[in-house]
């Protein structure tokens, strides 16, 4: 199959609820050759805002060596022009509608108390899981995600159902003496990738915090204590 270099973009209808981050729409970019769909929440339909978000999505394709040579925007035009110029119109609109259905399925599985004002925080994982189950158009043996970004390692990046209620551990230095050891929250996406040295630095800080004010029942070895051989 010959690469087309085409990409299509569309803007969804307005969210039923404005998010806490001020977002009201989702900009969808469909890269035809990889069969990947990239999405980003946007605050409004102003040209400057849409251009900024579209550039971010385009840069993601460019970084993976899949820079489109032609963008087709689904703006307001007559049905005759759509039929004449959008030969892949049915496939594109079907792909975008499929993503919407995938996202809605994720929303339906959220905890009943999950705040709808935070629904835009679920978009990143919805995009990831959607592309993991779609075959790439130019290489159907690969998922769309693997074609564009390489294999996904579930062991390094575990995934959980969106909107699951969680308890987030509070580090000793950030909680009061009699404070609870966790804060209620929601799972919205995988933990972002961090450098190993950052993890080691944080672990060292946690150990220092514990040693600085150790619990009374924390066992310590002292000079002269007998140990088992």
C-alpha positions in Angstrom: 0.0 0.0 0.0 1.4 3.4 -1.0 1.5 6.1 1.8 -0.8 9.0 1.1 0.7 11.5 3.5 -2.9 12.7 4.4 -4.3 13.7 7.8 -7.8 14.9 8.7 -9.0 17.1 11.5 -12.4 17.6 13.1 -13.7 19.4 16.2 -16.3 17.6 18.3 -19.5 19.1 19.6 -19.3 21.0 22.9 -19.0 19.0 26.1 -22.1 18.6 28.1 -20.2 20.2 31.0 -17.3 22.7 30.9 -14.3 21.1 32.5 -12.5 22.5 35.5 -9.6 23.4 33.2 -11.9 25.4 31.0 -12.1 22.9 28.1 -15.3 22.5 26.1 -14.3 20.6 22.9 -12.0 17.9 21.6 -9.8 18.5 18.5 -9.4 15.2 16.6 -6.6 14.5 14.1 -6.8 11.3 12.0 -3.5 10.2 10.4 -4.7 8.1 7.5 -1.5 6.0 6.8 -0.9 4.9 10.4 -4.7 4.8 11.3 -3.8 6.7 14.4 -6.2 9.2 16.0 -4.7 11.9 18.1 -6.9 14.1 20.4 -6.5 17.1 22.5 -9.1 19.1 24.6 -9.5 22.7 23.6 -11.2 25.6 25.4 -13.1 27.2 22.5 -13.3 27.5 18.7 -11.2 30.5 18.3 -8.7 30.2 15.4 -5.6 31.0 17.5 -6.6 28.3 20.1 -7.3 25.7 17.4 -4.0 26.5 15.6 -2.0 26.1 18.8 -3.5 22.7 19.6 -3.2 21.5 16.0 0.5 22.4 16.0 1.0 20.3 19.1 -0.6 17.3 17.5 1.2 17.8 14.2 4.6 18.0 16.1 3.8 14.6 17.6 3.4 13.1 14.1 6.5 15.0 12.9 8.7 13.6 15.8 7.8 10.1 14.7 8.6 10.7 11.1 5.0 10.9 9.9 4.7 14.5 9.0 1.5 14.9 6.9 2.0 16.5 3.5 -1.7 17.4 3.3 -4.2 18.4 6.0 -7.9 18.3 5.2 -10.0 20.3 7.6 -13.6 19.3 8.2 -15.0 22.9 8.3 -18.3 24.3 7.2 -18.7 23.6 3.4 -21.3 22.2 1.1 -22.1 18.5 0.7 -21.1 18.8 -2.9 -17.6 19.9 -2.0 -17.2 17.3 0.6 -18.1 14.6 -1.9 -15.8 16.0 -4.5 -12.7 16.5 -2.4 -13.0 14.0 0.5 -12.7 10.6 -1.1 -11.9 9.2 2.3 -14.7 11.1 4.0 -16.7 8.0 5.1 -13.6 6.3 6.6 -12.6 9.5 8.4 -15.9 10.2 9.9 -16.3 6.6 10.9 -12.9 6.6 12.6 -13.8 9.8 14.5 -17.2 8.5 15.6 -15.5 5.3 16.7 -13.2 7.3 19.0 -16.2 9.1 20.4 -17.9 5.8 21.2 -14.7 4.5 22.8 -14.5 7.6 25.0 -18.1 7.4 26.0 -17.6 3.7 26.9 -14.8 4.8 29.2 -17.0 7.5 30.8 -19.8 4.9 31.4 -17.4 2.7 33.4 -16.3 5.5 35.7 -17.2 5.5 39.4 -20.7 7.0 39.8 -19.3 9.8 41.9 -16.5 10.8 39.4 -16.9 14.5 38.7 -17.9 15.3 35.1 -15.9 18.5 35.3 -12.8 16.4 35.1 -13.7 14.4 32.1 -11.0 16.0 29.9 -8.4 14.5 32.1 -9.5 11.0 30.8 -8.7 11.9 27.2 -5.0 10.9 27.2 -5.6 7.3 28.2 -8.7 7.0 26.0 -6.4 8.0 23.0 -3.8 5.4 24.1 -6.1 2.5 24.5 -8.0 3.4 21.4 -4.9 3.3 19.2 -3.7 0.1 20.9 -6.6 -1.9 19.6 -6.6 -0.4 16.1 -4.4 -2.0 13.3 -2.1 0.3 11.4 -3.2 0.8 7.8 0.2 0.4 6.2 1.2 -2.6 8.4 -1.9 -4.4 9.8 0.4 -6.7 11.9 1.1 -3.7 14.2 -1.3 -1.6 16.2 -1.7 2.0 15.2 0.1 3.0 18.4 3.0 0.6 17.8 3.3 1.8 14.2 3.6 5.4 15.3 5.3 5.2 18.8 6.7 1.8 19.1 5.6 -1.2 21.4 3.7 -0.4 24.6 5.0 -2.1 27.7 2.2 -2.9 30.0 4.6 -4.1 32.7 6.3 -0.6 32.9 3.0 1.3 32.4 0.1 -0.5 34.1 -3.4 0.7 33.1 -6.5 0.8 35.2 -10.1 1.5 34.4 -10.7 5.2 33.9 -12.4 7.1 36.8 -11.6 4.4 39.4 -11.7 5.7 43.0 -8.2 5.5 44.5 -6.3 6.5 47.7 -3.1 8.4 47.0 -0.3 7.9 49.5 0.7 11.0 51.4 4.5 11.1 52.2 5.5 11.6 55.8 6.8 15.1 55.3 3.6 16.3 53.7 1.1 15.0 56.4 0.6 16.0 60.0 1.6 13.8 62.9 -2.0 12.3 63.2 -3.0 12.8 59.6 -4.3 9.9 57.5 -1.7 8.3 55.3 -3.7 8.7 52.1 -6.0 11.1 50.2 -9.0 10.1 48.2 -8.7 10.7 44.4 -9.4 9.3 41.0 -7.4 7.4 38.4 -7.3 9.4 35.2 -4.2 8.3 33.3 -1.0 6.3 33.5 1.8 7.8 35.7 4.0 10.0 33.4 7.4 8.7 32.5 10.1 10.0 34.8 13.9 9.6 34.9 15.5 6.9 37.1 17.5 9.5 39.0 14.4 11.4 39.9 12.9 8.3 41.4 16.1 7.6 43.4 16.1 11.2 44.6 12.5 11.0 45.8 13.2 7.6 47.5 16.2 9.1 49.3 14.1 12.1 50.5 11.4 9.7 51.8 14.0 7.7 53.7 15.5 10.8 55.2 12.1 12.1 56.3 11.4 8.8 58.1 14.8 8.7 59.8 14.4 12.3 60.9 11.3 11.5 62.9 11.0 7.7 63.2 7.9 6.0 64.6 8.3 4.8 68.2 7.8 1.2 67.2 10.4 1.2 64.4 13.1 -1.4 65.2 16.7 -0.3 65.3 19.9 -2.3 65.9 22.1 -1.0 68.6 25.7 -1.8 69.5 25.8 -5.1 71.4 22.4 -6.4 70.1 22.5 -10.1 69.2 21.5 -11.2 65.7 20.8 -14.5 64.2 23.6 -16.0 62.2 
